[in-house]
Amino acid sequence: MKPYLINLSDPDDCLGKYVDEDRDRGFIKERLDLLVVALGPEEVHEVTRSVFYKGNEINNHMQQFGYETMFVRGGEIEVTVRGRKCLVTDGDILHFGCYNAHRMRWLKDTPWVGFFHNMNIHQPMADKMLINENYPELTDAEIAEFYRESYDCYYLAEPVAVEVPKSEILEIRQPEFAFATFTFDGVTMRQKIGRWETNGMYEVWEFNMDDGYFTRYDNPSPKASIYYITEGNVRFKVFNKEFLAPKDSIVHIPPYAIHSYQSEGASVMFDAYGSALLHDYVSDLKSYETYEPEKLKDKGFVDSLKKKYNCYITESGRL
């Protein structure tokens, strides 16, 4: 792996590989690559790349801890949430919190990129591989119980579900979905996940950037940052190392790393984990821009606003 850059198109660009074949025991089958280990004592954002196979099915279940956000990058899944079901396809984002029961049935081979908070998602697969290899005498029920304990999850009865339009299931975010949209010179920002959905730990934004749009973080943040580039190319500088992050790549910025990025041509990038309360910060900016624009001419006032919302951006705009 290159420092800071993960190429999602390279199957070997990962920290570990896990394959769950299950000895045909009827459990879900998955190929999972670990990309970023859980960050910090609160285990924020373990990042994975997975492929699920046609015919896979995971019964109605809910986890007791954690939040999971999955970017679907092809294939097709029938997803059921609270008695409603629909088809999830390329470009959709799935987001589930704890005690939010859901069921999935894969209709086609489906890759996704997953971000998990308070969930060590790869360890249960490692545990299961160990059990499968060393305890061939265990029954299906015993294997299932080991797996349930490892995931801290409950399995529920088969839900009675009706088919509904995808827009009626909030846990499914279609490409056009946004809780909020803000436009500044060179960028349109769309909020996909809110902090009210993650116990205040993170929010997820889609940045649609024009050629030459840039952002600089010259003040070191104590929190890591994770960016996911889905379209175009974005040039990064982390400390003194400069590199190009192309489509289908992830950039992992460690804590206290000053960094910057600039779009080369039009690009789409997700800010999947940052320190800033970005919705509140840009909401305030728009408010002052509309009602009290003179305040934004005062650098001291703007700096205090950034500090209030843990925003370490020092400069942004379009060249």
C-alpha positions in Angstrom: 0.0 0.0 0.0 1.2 3.5 -0.8 1.2 6.0 2.1 -2.2 7.6 2.5 -3.6 6.2 -0.9 -5.6 3.0 -1.4 -6.4 1.8 -4.9 -9.8 0.1 -4.8 -9.1 -1.4 -8.3 -6.0 -3.3 -7.0 -7.1 -6.5 -5.2 -3.8 -6.6 -3.3 -3.9 -3.0 -2.0 -5.3 -3.9 1.4 -4.2 -4.7 5.0 -5.8 -8.2 5.1 -8.0 -10.6 3.1 -10.8 -12.7 4.5 -12.9 -15.2 2.6 -16.1 -16.7 4.2 -17.1 -19.9 2.4 -19.0 -21.4 5.3 -18.7 -25.1 4.4 -22.1 -24.7 2.6 -23.8 -24.2 6.0 -26.2 -21.6 4.6 -24.6 -18.6 6.1 -23.7 -15.5 4.1 -20.7 -15.8 1.8 -18.4 -12.8 1.4 -15.0 -11.8 0.3 -13.7 -9.0 2.4 -10.6 -6.9 2.2 -9.6 -4.7 5.2 -8.5 -1.3 4.0 -8.3 0.9 7.2 -8.2 -0.4 10.7 -10.6 1.1 13.3 -9.4 4.6 14.3 -9.0 5.6 17.9 -10.4 4.3 21.2 -14.0 4.6 19.9 -13.2 2.4 16.9 -14.4 4.9 14.3 -14.4 3.9 10.7 -13.0 0.5 9.9 -13.0 0.6 6.1 -13.5 -2.5 4.0 -14.0 -3.6 0.4 -16.4 -6.5 0.0 -18.0 -8.7 -2.7 -21.2 -10.6 -1.9 -22.4 -13.3 -4.3 -25.7 -13.9 -6.1 -27.9 -16.1 -3.9 -26.5 -14.9 -0.6 -29.1 -14.0 2.0 -28.8 -12.6 5.5 -31.8 -13.0 7.7 -33.6 -10.2 9.5 -31.1 -9.0 12.1 -29.9 -6.0 14.1 -26.6 -5.2 15.9 -26.5 -3.9 19.4 -23.6 -1.6 18.8 -22.3 0.6 16.0 -23.2 2.2 12.7 -22.5 0.9 9.2 -22.5 2.8 5.9 -22.1 0.9 2.7 -21.5 2.4 -0.8 -23.0 0.0 -3.4 -20.8 -0.2 -6.5 -22.8 -2.5 -8.8 -25.0 -5.6 -8.5 -28.4 -5.7 -7.0 -29.7 -6.4 -3.5 -33.3 -6.8 -2.2 -33.3 -4.9 1.1 -36.0 -5.1 3.7 -36.4 -2.6 6.6 -39.3 -2.5 9.0 -41.8 -4.3 6.8 -40.8 -2.5 3.5 -38.6 -3.8 0.8 -37.0 -2.5 -2.5 -34.1 -3.1 -4.8 -30.7 -1.4 -4.1 -28.4 -0.9 -7.0 -25.2 0.8 -8.1 -24.6 4.3 -6.6 -27.0 3.8 -3.6 -25.7 4.2 -0.1 -27.0 2.0 2.8 -26.9 3.3 6.4 -27.9 1.4 9.5 -27.6 2.2 13.1 -27.8 -0.1 16.1 -31.2 -1.8 16.8 -32.3 -1.1 13.3 -33.4 -4.5 11.9 -32.8 -5.2 8.3 -32.7 -8.2 5.9 -30.7 -8.5 2.6 -30.9 -10.9 -0.3 -28.3 -10.6 -3.1 -29.8 -11.0 -6.6 -26.5 -10.4 -8.4 -22.8 -10.4 -7.4 -22.5 -7.1 -5.6 -19.4 -5.1 -4.5 -19.5 -2.4 -1.9 -17.2 -0.2 0.1 -18.1 -0.2 3.8 -17.4 2.3 6.6 -18.1 1.0 10.1 -18.1 2.9 13.4 -18.0 1.0 16.8 -17.9 -2.2 14.7 -14.9 -4.3 14.2 -16.4 -5.8 11.1 -13.5 -8.0 9.9 -12.8 -9.8 13.2 -16.0 -12.0 13.1 -14.9 -13.3 9.7 -11.4 -14.1 11.0 -13.1 -15.9 14.0 -15.4 -17.8 11.7 -12.5 -18.9 9.4 -10.7 -20.2 12.5 -13.8 -22.1 13.8 -14.5 -23.6 10.3 -10.9 -24.8 10.0 -10.5 -26.3 13.5 -14.0 -27.5 14.6 -15.5 -29.5 11.8 -17.8 -31.3 14.2 -19.8 -28.2 15.1 -23.4 -28.1 14.0 -25.0 -25.3 12.0 -26.8 -24.0 15.1 -23.5 -23.9 17.1 -21.7 -22.1 14.3 -24.5 -19.6 14.0 -24.4 -18.9 17.8 -20.6 -18.3 17.7 -21.2 -15.9 14.8 -24.0 -14.1 16.5 -21.9 -13.5 19.7 -19.0 -12.2 17.6 -21.2 -9.7 15.9 -23.2 -8.8 19.0 -26.4 -9.1 16.9 -29.9 -10.5 17.2 -31.7 -12.5 14.5 -35.4 -11.8 14.2 -38.3 -13.7 12.5 -38.9 -13.4 8.8 -40.5 -10.0 8.3 -43.8 -9.6 6.5 -42.9 -7.0 3.9 -44.4 -5.1 1.0 -42.6 -3.6 -1.9 -42.3 0.2 -1.9 -40.4 2.8 -3.9 -36.8 3.1 -2.8 -37.4 6.7 -1.7 -39.7 5.5 1.1 -36.8 3.7 2.9 -34.6 6.4 4.5 -31.8 3.9 5.2 -31.3 3.8 1.5 -29.7 7.0 0.0 -30.1 7.2 -3.7 -27.5 9.2 -5.7 -29.8 12.3 -5.8 -30.5 12.2 -2.1 -29.3 14.9 0.3 -30.3 16.1 3.7 -28.8 19.5 2.8 -27.1 21.1 -0.3 -24.7 24.0 -0.2 -23.1 25.6 -3.2 -19.9 27.7 -3.0 -17.5 28.8 -5.7 -16.3 25.6 -7.4 -18.1 23.1 -5.3 -21.6 21.7 -4.5 -21.7 19.9 -1.2 -24.5 17.4 -0.5 -24.9 15.9 3.0 -25.6 12.1 2.8 -25.3 11.1 6.5 -26.0 13.3 9.5 -24.4 13.3 12.9 -27.8 12.7 14.4 -27.6 9.2 12.8 -24.1 8.3 14.1 -24.3 9.3 17.8 -22.5 12.6 16.9 -19.3 10.9 15.7 -19.2 11.7 12.0 -21.1 12.9 9.0 -20.7 12.0 5.3 -20.7 14.6 2.5 -20.5 14.3 -1.3 -18.4 17.1 -2.9 -19.0 17.7 -6.5 -15.9 19.7 -7.4 -15.1 21.8 -10.5 -11.7 21.9 -12.1 -9.3 23.8 -9.8 -11.4 23.7 -6.7 -9.1 23.3 -3.7 -9.1 23.1 0.1 -6.1 23.5 2.5 -5.8 22.2 6.0 -2.7 24.0 7.3 -3.8 23.6 10.9 -3.2 20.0 12.2 -6.4 18.2 13.3 -6.2 15.6 16.1 -8.7 13.5 14.1 -8.0 11.5 11.0 -9.7 12.2 7.7 -10.9 9.7 5.1 -11.8 10.7 1.5 -13.4 8.4 -1.1 -13.0 9.5 -4.8 -15.7 8.1 -7.0 -15.3 10.3 -10.2 -12.4 12.1 -11.7 -9.0 12.9 -10.2 -8.0 14.8 -7.1 -4.4 15.8 -6.3 -3.5 15.6 -2.6 -0.5 16.9 -0.6 -0.1 15.3 2.8 2.8 16.7 4.8 5.4 17.1 1.9 4.2 14.1 -0.1 2.1 14.9 -3.2 0.1 12.3 -5.2 -2.9 11.9 -7.5 -5.9 10.1 -6.2 -7.9 8.7 -9.1 -11.5 7.4 -9.4 -12.1 4.4 -7.1 -9.5 5.3 -4.5 -9.5 6.1 -0.8 -7.2 8.7 0.9 -6.6 8.1 4.6 -5.1 11.2 6.3 -3.6 10.4 9.7 -4.2 12.6 12.8 -2.2 15.9 12.9 -1.3 15.7 9.2 -1.5 19.1 7.4 -2.9 18.4 4.0 -4.6 19.9 0.9 -6.4 18.7 -2.1 -7.3 20.1 -5.5 -9.6 18.8 -8.2 -8.0 18.1 -11.6 -11.0 18.4 -13.9 -14.5 17.8 -12.5 -14.6 15.2 -9.8 -16.8 13.7 -7.1 -15.3 12.9 -3.7 -16.9 11.9 -0.4 -15.7 13.2 2.9 -16.5 10.1 4.9 -14.9 11.0 8.3 -13.6 14.4 9.4 -13.4 16.4 12.5 -15.6 19.4 11.5 -19.3 19.7 12.3 -19.5 20.7 8.7 -23.3 21.0 8.4 -23.4 23.5 11.2 -20.4 25.4 10.0 -21.6 25.9 6.4 -25.1 26.6 7.6 -23.7 29.5 9.6 -21.6 30.7 6.7 -24.7 30.8 4.5 -26.7 32.6 7.2 -24.0 35.3 7.7 -23.6 35.6 4.0 -27.3 36.3 3.6 -28.1 38.4 6.7 -24.8 39.8 8.0 -22.2 39.6 5.2 -20.0 42.3 6.9 -19.1 39.8 9.6 -17.5 37.4 7.1 -15.0 40.2 6.3 -13.6 39.9 9.8 -10.9 37.2 9.8 -11.1 36.9 13.6 -14.8 36.3 13.5 -14.5 33.6 10.8 -11.6 31.9 12.7 -13.8 31.8 15.8 -16.5 30.2 13.8 -14.2 27.6 12.5 -12.9 26.8 16.0 -16.5 26.6 17.3 -17.2 23.8 14.8 -13.8 22.0 14.9 -13.1 23.1 11.3 -9.4 23.1 10.5 -9.8 24.5 6.9 -7.5 27.4 6.4 -8.3 28.2 2.7 -10.7 27.0 0.0 -11.9 28.2 -3.4 -11.3 27.8 -7.1 -8.1 28.6 -8.9 
